[in-house]
């Protein structure tokens, strides 16, 4: 059976998360980096840098206990408005 884009997305996990003033940058295990506007996620947009930094990475996505926020890699990849690149962009980790 050939792997579809959806099936490949299921095996991709987050490896790092960083933020700049208006974007969340998610490094993925396959080398891609997703840039997602913070405005899409009001809890993250309104959070302090310290709160944003307390993210837990898992095999399915990102979790912020203090903010009651959960984002799945599958959901981030499925959004057609995402900006993605195989090259590293954004802030240095």
C-alpha positions as CSV (number, residue, x, y, z in Angstrom):
1,X,0.0,0.0,0.0
2,X,1.3,3.4,-0.9
3,X,1.7,6.0,1.9
4,X,-0.6,8.9,1.5
5,X,0.3,12.4,2.7
6,X,-2.2,11.8,5.6
7,X,-0.5,8.6,6.6
8,X,3.0,10.2,6.5
9,X,1.7,13.1,8.7
10,X,0.6,10.5,11.3
11,X,4.3,9.5,11.8
12,X,5.6,13.1,12.0
13,X,6.1,14.4,15.6
14,X,7.1,17.8,16.9
15,X,10.7,18.1,18.0
16,X,10.9,21.7,19.1
17,X,8.7,24.8,19.4
18,X,9.8,28.5,19.4
19,X,8.0,31.8,19.2
20,X,8.6,35.2,17.8
21,X,6.3,38.2,18.3
22,X,3.5,36.9,16.1
23,X,4.4,33.3,15.0
24,X,4.7,29.9,16.6
25,X,7.5,27.9,14.9
26,X,7.2,24.1,15.1
27,X,10.1,21.9,14.1
28,X,8.9,18.5,12.9
29,X,10.8,15.2,12.9
30,X,10.9,15.1,9.1
31,X,12.9,18.3,8.9
32,X,10.0,20.7,8.1
33,X,9.3,23.8,10.1
34,X,5.8,25.1,10.3
35,X,5.1,28.8,11.0
36,X,1.7,29.4,12.5
37,X,0.3,32.8,13.3
38,X,-0.3,33.2,17.0
39,X,-3.5,35.0,16.2
40,X,-5.0,31.7,15.2
41,X,-4.7,30.5,18.9
42,X,-6.0,33.2,21.3
43,X,-4.7,31.4,24.4
44,X,-1.2,31.3,23.0
45,X,-1.4,34.9,21.6
46,X,-2.4,36.2,25.1
47,X,0.0,34.0,27.0
48,X,3.3,35.3,28.5
49,X,6.6,34.0,27.0
50,X,7.0,31.9,30.1
51,X,3.6,30.3,29.7
52,X,4.3,29.6,26.0
53,X,7.6,28.0,27.0
54,X,6.0,25.4,29.2
55,X,4.9,23.3,26.3
56,X,4.9,19.5,26.4
57,X,5.7,17.7,23.2
58,X,4.2,14.3,22.5
59,X,3.8,11.8,19.7
60,X,0.5,13.5,18.7
61,X,1.2,17.2,19.2
62,X,1.7,20.1,21.6
63,X,0.2,20.6,25.1
64,X,0.2,23.6,27.4
65,X,-1.2,22.5,30.8
66,X,-1.3,26.0,32.3
67,X,-3.2,27.3,29.2
68,X,-5.5,24.3,28.7
69,X,-4.4,24.3,25.0
70,X,-3.7,21.3,22.9
71,X,-2.7,21.3,19.2
72,X,-2.2,18.2,17.1
73,X,0.4,17.9,14.4
74,X,-2.2,16.3,12.2
75,X,-4.4,19.4,12.6
76,X,-1.6,21.8,12.0
77,X,-0.6,20.0,8.8
78,X,-4.1,19.7,7.6
79,X,-4.7,23.4,7.6
80,X,-4.2,24.7,4.1
81,X,-3.1,28.1,5.2
82,X,0.1,27.0,6.9
83,X,3.4,28.3,5.7
84,X,5.9,25.4,5.7
85,X,9.4,25.0,4.5
86,X,12.0,22.2,4.5
87,X,14.6,24.8,5.4
88,X,15.0,26.3,8.9
89,X,13.5,29.7,9.3
90,X,12.5,31.9,12.2
91,X,14.2,32.2,15.5
92,X,17.2,30.1,16.5
93,X,16.4,27.4,19.1
